[in-house]
């Protein structure tokens, strides 16, 4: 979408998670790429409401998962990244741990 919107348009990545990827190195690389490309990364914000104001502008209401602060932001397009949670059936089956990660040998995977 870069270059197809107005010059002042920004791409923003909003997520209730505190990371893009759970693996520290992958997360670091993704954050660095976002910074290089001018993508604003807003971690720790959960989308709680979508609505339109009086003039038809689309508004997203976000809540900070740590502080509880609520903010509203206008937008034209949105892709939603839901909260990352482990699948209950995989945890119950012993395939993953309580965080949803598979326990592997880091040397052999």
C-alpha positions as CSV (number, residue, x, y, z in Angstrom):
1,X,0.0,0.0,0.0
2,X,3.0,2.3,0.3
3,X,3.0,4.8,-2.5
4,X,-0.7,4.2,-3.3
5,X,-2.2,6.4,-0.6
6,X,-1.6,10.1,0.1
7,X,1.9,11.2,1.0
8,X,0.8,11.6,4.6
9,X,-0.7,8.1,4.9
10,X,1.0,5.8,7.4
11,X,0.9,2.0,7.7
12,X,0.5,1.0,11.3
13,X,0.7,-2.5,12.9
14,X,-1.5,-2.7,16.0
15,X,-1.5,-5.9,18.2
16,X,-2.6,-6.7,21.7
17,X,0.5,-8.9,21.9
18,X,3.8,-7.5,23.3
19,X,5.7,-8.9,20.2
20,X,5.2,-9.6,16.5
21,X,6.9,-13.0,16.8
22,X,7.4,-14.9,20.0
23,X,10.9,-15.8,19.1
24,X,13.2,-12.9,20.1
25,X,15.5,-12.9,17.1
26,X,12.6,-13.1,14.6
27,X,10.8,-10.3,16.5
28,X,13.9,-8.2,16.5
29,X,14.3,-8.6,12.7
30,X,10.6,-7.8,12.0
31,X,10.7,-4.7,14.2
32,X,13.9,-3.5,12.4
33,X,12.3,-4.0,9.0
34,X,9.2,-2.1,10.1
35,X,11.3,0.7,11.3
36,X,13.3,0.8,8.0
37,X,10.1,0.9,6.0
38,X,8.3,3.5,8.1
39,X,5.7,1.2,9.5
40,X,4.5,2.3,13.0
41,X,4.3,-0.7,15.4
42,X,1.8,-0.3,18.2
43,X,2.2,-3.3,20.5
44,X,0.0,-3.9,23.6
45,X,-3.2,-2.4,22.1
46,X,-6.3,-4.4,21.8
47,X,-9.0,-3.5,19.3
48,X,-12.3,-3.2,21.3
49,X,-14.7,-1.3,19.0
50,X,-15.1,-0.2,15.3
51,X,-17.6,2.5,14.5
52,X,-18.2,5.6,12.3
53,X,-18.3,9.2,13.4
54,X,-20.8,11.8,12.3
55,X,-19.1,12.4,9.0
56,X,-18.7,8.7,8.1
57,X,-15.0,8.4,9.0
58,X,-14.1,4.9,10.3
59,X,-12.8,4.9,13.9
60,X,-11.0,2.1,15.8
61,X,-11.1,2.1,19.6
62,X,-8.1,0.5,21.2
63,X,-7.4,-0.4,24.8
64,X,-3.9,-0.7,26.2
65,X,-3.6,-4.2,27.7
66,X,-1.3,-3.0,30.5
67,X,-2.5,0.4,31.6
68,X,-6.2,0.2,30.5
69,X,-5.9,3.5,28.6
70,X,-8.4,3.8,25.8
71,X,-7.7,5.7,22.5
72,X,-9.6,6.2,19.2
73,X,-7.9,6.3,15.8
74,X,-9.4,7.0,12.4
75,X,-8.5,4.6,9.6
76,X,-9.3,3.8,6.0
77,X,-8.2,0.1,5.9
78,X,-7.5,-2.4,8.7
79,X,-6.2,-6.0,8.9
80,X,-6.8,-7.3,12.4
81,X,-4.3,-9.4,14.4
82,X,-6.1,-11.1,17.3
83,X,-4.5,-11.9,20.6
84,X,-2.2,-14.9,20.4
85,X,-3.5,-17.8,22.5
86,X,-2.5,-21.4,22.7
87,X,-5.0,-23.9,21.2
88,X,-6.7,-25.7,24.1
89,X,-6.9,-29.1,22.4
90,X,-3.1,-29.1,21.8
91,X,-2.3,-28.1,25.4
92,X,-4.8,-30.7,26.7
93,X,-3.2,-33.4,24.5
94,X,0.2,-32.6,25.8
95,X,1.5,-31.5,22.3
96,X,2.3,-28.0,23.5
97,X,3.0,-26.4,26.9
98,X,0.6,-23.9,28.5
99,X,2.0,-21.0,26.4
100,X,1.2,-23.0,23.2
101,X,4.8,-23.7,22.3
102,X,6.1,-27.2,21.3
103,X,8.9,-28.4,23.5
104,X,11.8,-29.4,21.2
105,X,15.5,-30.0,21.5
106,X,17.0,-26.7,20.4
107,X,20.0,-28.5,18.8
108,X,18.1,-31.0,16.7
109,X,14.6,-29.5,16.5
